[in-house]
Amino acid sequence: KICAEFVAEFGMNKYKHWLKPLSVVEKESIIELSTSSDMVRDRIEQTYLPFLSKVAAKFGIHKMEISL
């Protein structure tokens, strides 16, 4: 559901480039996104994480974080 809203807001190309390659782990009400690239982590934190966090909150996810 979060990804669908991301695609609606930013488009499928940005989803495929920035989010689809990430590893995702969901524990209780926390989602952890993982990447092996500092550049990808920084870009997602600065550009997309605020939007993702806002959307996730609508679905009961209280925290989203990205790590290496």
N, CA, C and O atoms as a GROMACS GRO file, in nm:
protein
  272
    1LYS      N    1   0.082  -0.119   0.000
    1LYS     CA    2   0.000   0.000   0.000
    1LYS      C    3   0.087   0.126   0.000
    1LYS      O    4   0.056   0.224  -0.068
    2ILE      N    5   0.195   0.121   0.077
    2ILE     CA    6   0.287   0.236   0.083
    2ILE      C    7   0.353   0.256  -0.054
    2ILE      O    8   0.366   0.368  -0.102
    3CYS      N    9   0.395   0.146  -0.115
    3CYS     CA   10   0.459   0.155  -0.246
    3CYS      C   11   0.362   0.209  -0.351
    3CYS      O   12   0.401   0.288  -0.437
    4ALA      N   13   0.237   0.168  -0.345
    4ALA     CA   14   0.137   0.217  -0.440
    4ALA      C   15   0.121   0.368  -0.429
    4ALA      O   16   0.108   0.437  -0.530
    5GLU      N   17   0.120   0.419  -0.308
    5GLU     CA   18   0.110   0.564  -0.290
    5GLU      C   19   0.237   0.635  -0.337
    5GLU      O   20   0.230   0.746  -0.391
    6PHE      N   21   0.353   0.570  -0.317
    6PHE     CA   22   0.478   0.627  -0.367
    6PHE      C   23   0.473   0.638  -0.519
    6PHE      O   24   0.508   0.742  -0.576
    7VAL      N   25   0.428   0.532  -0.585
    7VAL     CA   26   0.419   0.533  -0.732
    7VAL      C   27   0.322   0.641  -0.778
    7VAL      O   28   0.350   0.711  -0.876
    8ALA      N   29   0.210   0.655  -0.711
    8ALA     CA   30   0.113   0.758  -0.748
    8ALA      C   31   0.171   0.898  -0.735
    8ALA      O   32   0.139   0.986  -0.815
    9GLU      N   33   0.257   0.919  -0.636
    9GLU     CA   34   0.315   1.051  -0.611
    9GLU      C   35   0.438   1.079  -0.699
    9GLU      O   36   0.452   1.188  -0.754
   10PHE      N   37   0.527   0.980  -0.713
   10PHE     CA   38   0.657   1.002  -0.778
   10PHE      C   39   0.674   0.929  -0.911
   10PHE      O   40   0.764   0.964  -0.988
   11GLY      N   41   0.592   0.830  -0.939
   11GLY     CA   42   0.601   0.756  -1.065
   11GLY      C   43   0.674   0.623  -1.051
   11GLY      O   44   0.752   0.601  -0.958
   12MET      N   45   0.646   0.536  -1.147
   12MET     CA   46   0.701   0.401  -1.146
   12MET      C   47   0.853   0.401  -1.166
   12MET      O   48   0.923   0.320  -1.106
   13ASN      N   49   0.905   0.490  -1.249
   13ASN     CA   50   1.049   0.492  -1.272
   13ASN      C   51   1.127   0.522  -1.145
   13ASN      O   52   1.229   0.457  -1.119
   14LYS      N   53   1.082   0.617  -1.066
   14LYS     CA   54   1.152   0.648  -0.940
   14LYS      C   55   1.136   0.534  -0.841
   14LYS      O   56   1.229   0.504  -0.765
   15TYR      N   57   1.020   0.469  -0.840
   15TYR     CA   58   1.002   0.353  -0.753
   15TYR      C   59   1.102   0.243  -0.790
   15TYR      O   60   1.170   0.189  -0.703
   16LYS      N   61   1.110   0.211  -0.919
   16LYS     CA   62   1.201   0.105  -0.964
   16LYS      C   63   1.347   0.139  -0.935
   16LYS      O   64   1.426   0.051  -0.901
   17HIS      N   65   1.382   0.266  -0.947
   17HIS     CA   66   1.522   0.307  -0.928
   17HIS      C   67   1.558   0.318  -0.780
   17HIS      O   68   1.666   0.274  -0.741
   18TRP      N   69   1.470   0.377  -0.697
   18TRP     CA   70   1.507   0.409  -0.560
   18TRP      C   71   1.454   0.312  -0.455
   18TRP      O   72   1.527   0.282  -0.360
   19LEU      N   73   1.333   0.264  -0.468
   19LEU     CA   74   1.276   0.182  -0.361
   19LEU      C   75   1.281   0.032  -0.385
   19LEU      O   76   1.311  -0.044  -0.294
   20LYS      N   77   1.253  -0.010  -0.505
   20LYS     CA   78   1.245  -0.153  -0.534
   20LYS      C   79   1.373  -0.228  -0.497
   20LYS      O   80   1.363  -0.341  -0.447
   21PRO      N   81   1.492  -0.172  -0.519
   21PRO     CA   82   1.614  -0.247  -0.485
   21PRO      C   83   1.642  -0.260  -0.334
   21PRO      O   84   1.730  -0.336  -0.295
   22LEU      N   85   1.568  -0.188  -0.251
   22LEU     CA   86   1.595  -0.191  -0.107
   22LEU      C   87   1.547  -0.321  -0.043
   22LEU      O   88   1.450  -0.383  -0.088
   23SER      N   89   1.618  -0.362   0.061
   23SER     CA   90   1.570  -0.471   0.146
   23SER      C   91   1.475  -0.411   0.247
   23SER      O   92   1.501  -0.303   0.300
   24VAL      N   93   1.364  -0.480   0.274
   24VAL     CA   94   1.263  -0.428   0.365
   24VAL      C   95   1.236  -0.531   0.474
   24VAL      O   96   1.211  -0.648   0.446
   25VAL      N   97   1.243  -0.484   0.599
   25VAL     CA   98   1.209  -0.568   0.713
   25VAL      C   99   1.104  -0.493   0.794
   25VAL      O  100   1.124  -0.376   0.830
   26GLU      N  101   0.993  -0.560   0.823
   26GLU     CA  102   0.888  -0.499   0.905
   26GLU      C  103   0.878  -0.576   1.035
   26GLU      O  104   0.857  -0.698   1.036
   27LYS      N  105   0.892  -0.505   1.145
   27LYS     CA  106   0.880  -0.562   1.279
   27LYS      C  107   0.783  -0.478   1.357
   27LYS      O  108   0.805  -0.359   1.380
   28GLU      N  109   0.674  -0.540   1.399
   28GLU     CA  110   0.570  -0.470   1.473
   28GLU      C  111   0.528  -0.345   1.396
   28GLU      O  112   0.472  -0.357   1.288
   29SER      N  113   0.553  -0.228   1.447
   29SER     CA  114   0.512  -0.106   1.378
   29SER      C  115   0.632  -0.025   1.328
   29SER      O  116   0.627   0.098   1.322
   30ILE      N  117   0.739  -0.096   1.292
   30ILE     CA  118   0.861  -0.032   1.241
   30ILE      C  119   0.898  -0.097   1.108
   30ILE      O  120   0.894  -0.219   1.095
   31ILE      N  121   0.935  -0.016   1.010
   31ILE     CA  122   0.986  -0.066   0.883
   31ILE      C  123   1.130  -0.020   0.871
   31ILE      O  124   1.159   0.099   0.885
   32GLU      N  125   1.220  -0.114   0.845
   32GLU     CA  126   1.360  -0.080   0.820
   32GLU      C  127   1.392  -0.108   0.674
   32GLU      O  128   1.374  -0.219   0.626
   33LEU      N  129   1.440  -0.006   0.607
   33LEU     CA  130   1.486  -0.017   0.468
   33LEU      C  131   1.637  -0.026   0.471
   33LEU      O  132   1.702   0.047   0.546
   34SER      N  133   1.694  -0.115   0.391
   34SER     CA  134   1.840  -0.132   0.390
   34SER      C  135   1.894  -0.121   0.248
   34SER      O  136   1.831  -0.166   0.152
   35THR      N  137   2.011  -0.059   0.238
   35THR     CA  138   2.082  -0.047   0.112
   35THR      C  139   2.231  -0.062   0.141
   35THR      O  140   2.274  -0.050   0.256
   36SER      N  141   2.309  -0.086   0.039
   36SER     CA  142   2.454  -0.097   0.057
   36SER      C  143   2.525   0.030   0.009
   36SER      O  144   2.648   0.033   0.003
   37SER      N  145   2.449   0.133  -0.023
   37SER     CA  146   2.506   0.254  -0.080
   37SER      C  147   2.476   0.376   0.007
   37SER      O  148   2.360   0.404   0.040
   38ASP      N  149   2.582   0.449   0.045
   38ASP     CA  150   2.564   0.574   0.118
   38ASP      C  151   2.481   0.674   0.036
   38ASP      O  152   2.395   0.744   0.090
   39MET      N  153   2.508   0.680  -0.093
   39MET     CA  154   2.440   0.775  -0.180
   39MET      C  155   2.290   0.746  -0.184
   39MET      O  156   2.209   0.838  -0.175
   40VAL      N  157   2.252   0.619  -0.196
   40VAL     CA  158   2.111   0.582  -0.200
   40VAL      C  159   2.046   0.613  -0.066
   40VAL      O  160   1.937   0.670  -0.061
   41ARG      N  161   2.112   0.577   0.043
   41ARG     CA  162   2.058   0.606   0.177
   41ARG      C  163   2.034   0.756   0.194
   41ARG      O  164   1.926   0.796   0.238
   42ASP      N  165   2.132   0.836   0.159
   42ASP     CA  166   2.120   0.981   0.175
   42ASP      C  167   2.007   1.038   0.090
   42ASP      O  168   1.931   1.123   0.136
   43ARG      N  169   1.997   0.992  -0.034
   43ARG     CA  170   1.893   1.042  -0.124
   43ARG      C  171   1.753   1.007  -0.071
   43ARG      O  172   1.663   1.091  -0.071
   44ILE      N  173   1.736   0.885  -0.027
   44ILE     CA  174   1.606   0.844   0.024
   44ILE      C  175   1.572   0.919   0.152
   44ILE      O  176   1.459   0.964   0.169
   45GLU      N  177   1.669   0.933   0.243
   45GLU     CA  178   1.644   1.008   0.366
   45GLU      C  179   1.602   1.152   0.337
   45GLU      O  180   1.509   1.203   0.399
   46GLN      N  181   1.670   1.216   0.245
   46GLN     CA  182   1.646   1.357   0.218
   46GLN      C  183   1.522   1.381   0.131
   46GLN      O  184   1.450   1.479   0.151
   47THR      N  185   1.499   1.293   0.036
   47THR     CA  186   1.396   1.319  -0.063
   47THR      C  187   1.266   1.242  -0.040
   47THR      O  188   1.157   1.296  -0.060
   48TYR      N  189   1.276   1.118   0.000
   48TYR     CA  190   1.157   1.033   0.003
   48TYR      C  191   1.112   0.988   0.142
   48TYR      O  192   0.994   0.958   0.160
   49LEU      N  193   1.200   0.982   0.240
   49LEU     CA  194   1.162   0.930   0.370
   49LEU      C  195   1.052   1.010   0.439
   49LEU      O  196   0.965   0.949   0.502
   50PRO      N  197   1.050   1.143   0.430
   50PRO     CA  198   0.938   1.216   0.491
   50PRO      C  199   0.803   1.173   0.433
   50PRO      O  200   0.706   1.154   0.507
   51PHE      N  201   0.796   1.159   0.301
   51PHE     CA  202   0.671   1.114   0.237
   51PHE      C  203   0.637   0.972   0.280
   51PHE      O  204   0.523   0.944   0.316
   52LEU      N  205   0.736   0.883   0.275
   52LEU     CA  206   0.711   0.744   0.313
   52LEU      C  207   0.664   0.732   0.457
   52LEU      O  208   0.574   0.654   0.487
   53SER      N  209   0.724   0.808   0.546
   53SER     CA  210   0.685   0.805   0.687
   53SER      C  211   0.542   0.853   0.706
   53SER      O  212   0.466   0.796   0.785
   54LYS      N  213   0.507   0.957   0.635
   54LYS     CA  214   0.371   1.012   0.644
   54LYS      C  215   0.268   0.909   0.596
   54LYS      O  216   0.165   0.889   0.660
   55VAL      N  217   0.295   0.846   0.485
   55VAL     CA  218   0.204   0.745   0.431
   55VAL      C  219   0.199   0.623   0.523
   55VAL      O  220   0.092   0.570   0.551
   56ALA      N  221   0.314   0.580   0.571
   56ALA     CA  222   0.320   0.463   0.659
   56ALA      C  223   0.237   0.484   0.785
   56ALA      O  224   0.174   0.391   0.834
   57ALA      N  225   0.237   0.605   0.837
   57ALA     CA  226   0.160   0.634   0.958
   57ALA      C  227   0.011   0.608   0.938
   57ALA      O  228  -0.059   0.570   1.032
   58LYS      N  229  -0.037   0.629   0.816
   58LYS     CA  230  -0.178   0.600   0.787
   58LYS      C  231  -0.210   0.452   0.801
   58LYS      O  232  -0.325   0.415   0.822
   59PHE      N  233  -0.108   0.367   0.790
   59PHE     CA  234  -0.127   0.223   0.796
   59PHE      C  235  -0.076   0.164   0.928
   59PHE      O  236  -0.058   0.043   0.939
   60GLY      N  237  -0.054   0.250   1.026
   60GLY     CA  238  -0.014   0.202   1.159
   60GLY      C  239   0.134   0.176   1.177
   60GLY      O  240   0.175   0.117   1.277
   61ILE      N  241   0.215   0.220   1.082
   61ILE     CA  242   0.361   0.207   1.095
   61ILE      C  243   0.410   0.335   1.161
   61ILE      O  244   0.393   0.444   1.106
   62HIS      N  245   0.470   0.322   1.277
   62HIS     CA  246   0.506   0.440   1.354
   62HIS      C  247   0.649   0.487   1.333
   62HIS      O  248   0.686   0.595   1.377
   63LYS      N  249   0.728   0.406   1.266
   63LYS     CA  250   0.867   0.446   1.244
   63LYS      C  251   0.920   0.381   1.117
   63LYS      O  252   0.898   0.262   1.093
   64MET      N  253   0.988   0.460   1.036
   64MET     CA  254   1.060   0.410   0.919
   64MET      C  255   1.202   0.459   0.930
   64MET      O  256   1.226   0.575   0.962
   65GLU      N  257   1.297   0.370   0.902
   65GLU     CA  258   1.437   0.410   0.904
   65GLU      C  259   1.509   0.340   0.790
   65GLU      O  260   1.466   0.236   0.740
   66ILE      N  261   1.620   0.399   0.751
   66ILE     CA  262   1.701   0.341   0.644
   66ILE      C  263   1.843   0.323   0.696
   66ILE      O  264   1.898   0.412   0.762
   67SER      N  265   1.901   0.209   0.666
   67SER     CA  266   2.034   0.180   0.715
   67SER      C  267   2.118   0.115   0.606
   67SER      O  268   2.069   0.078   0.500
   68LEU      N  269   2.247   0.103   0.637
   68LEU     CA  270   2.340   0.036   0.546
   68LEU      C  271   2.354  -0.109   0.589
   68LEU      O  272   2.428  -0.185   0.527
   0.00000   0.00000   0.00000
